[in-house]
């Protein structure tokens, strides 16, 4: 077991600059997850891809449903990504929430995606 751990730790340290948080009882699982993330990062780099975060805020329209408001915000967010001269090849995560400030309601949405330059 110790012989396996040392080469994996050295490979992780050499592959990239990353933080590895190991929780008690999940040592092997955490190391495997970190190896997968490092591998995916290297593969994306070789394909000319990278991870990017996009966010957008729009005003709330009370005439339509919450779901429709969120969908509209996500559509506008997709347009922001298109205007950046990047192609989204994979969406890693999405997030949206309603914000209220001074009786004005707005919608905030964000996404983490894998992108590559347009050809």
Buried (B, 14 or more C-beta within 10 A) or exposed (E): EEEEEEEBEEEBEEBEEEEBEEEEEEEEEBBEEBBEBBEEBEEBEEEEBBEBEBEBEBEBEEEEEEEEBBBBBBEBBBEEBEEBEBBBEEEEEBEBEEEEEEEEEBBBBBBBBBBBEEE
